[in-house]
Amino acid sequence: MEESEQQMIHQMIGRKLLLRSDDIYQYLAATHFNSASSSMKSTYEDRLPIIRTFMEASKYCQHKSALEEAAFFLRKGLSFFYPEEKWSTRNFDLSFEMTKSLAKLECILGNFEACMAANQEILTWSRSTKDTIDTLSIDINARIAACAYEEVVAAARRIFYLLGMKLPKRITPFHLFKKMIEMRKLFDSLKDEGIMSLPSSDVDSAAA
């Protein structure tokens, strides 16, 4: 049997399996689509259901703790997008979900370079502050594991900036003095009752 005929059979089996709703059939369909992948990159309308099938197969594998296979299906599904399609408006949510899930899996599997590459792609296309912060958090974990500590600090500073917190690059006596002035003004604005109601910790009693 010719290879092209074998791939056509895998396609047919995969499409038949998609008619069943159970997760296991989504997984089995994805394995057949993978075997026929070289002959399947046709129209967008044909490819989109297959991309979704790869995503569902990945979720099934994650549920079974088969993380290597879960990451593989996400990579395969994302490869079915043409470059101009991947982050278009109609595919944004799907691409974002798949790429974010892939970044997490790559980090868990120890593929830190792949994790950081996926994170950078998400950061390039992120549409909200929350998505950016979530992605930077994953990126920080990967860079800590990869011992890239200077890059960890840079990513953390970016999160603080997005949260409206500006940290100096280097803390000097001036920064401490400025904070003391701010605290003094705060206490000056409070009455005795307000000061007494501020939360405190009893260090001496805790040490005892």
C-alpha positions, 0 to 999 in steps of 0.5 A: 500500500502506498504511503499516501493511501495509508495516510488517507486511511488514517484520516478516515479513521480519525474523522470517524472517531471524532463522531464519538464524544468520549475523551478517549476517542478524541485521543485516538483520533489525534493519534491517527491525524498525527500519522496522516499529518503530512497530507492534511494541511489543506483549507483552514476549515479542514484544519481547525477541527483537527487542531482542536482535536490535538488540544483535547488529546493533550488535555486527556494526556495531562489527566493521565499524567502523560505529560510528554505526550500532552506537550507533543499534541500541543506542538503538533496542533499549533504547527497546523496553523499557518503563520498568518492565522495563528494569532489572528482575531478568530484564532487568538483564544485557541492559540493563547490557550494552547501556547500557555498550556504548552509553556507550563508543560515545557517548564514541568518537563525541564524544557526551559528554553522551549518554555521561555520561547513559548512565553515570549510568544504569548507576551508578544501577543498578550491583550491584557495585564492579567495574561501578561502577569500570568505568563511572566509568572510561568517565565520566572519559574522557568528562569529560576530552574535554569538559574537565570537569576538576572532575568528573573529579577527583570521579569519580576520588576516587570510584574511589579510595574504592571501592578503599579509598583515602581522599585528602584534598581538599587536601594540607597539611603535616599530611598529609605529616607523618602520612605521614612518621610512618607511614614511620618506624614502618614502618622501625622495624618492619623489621630491617636485612635487610628495609630492604635488600630494599626496592625502590629506583631509582637516580636518579643512574645513570639521569640519567647 
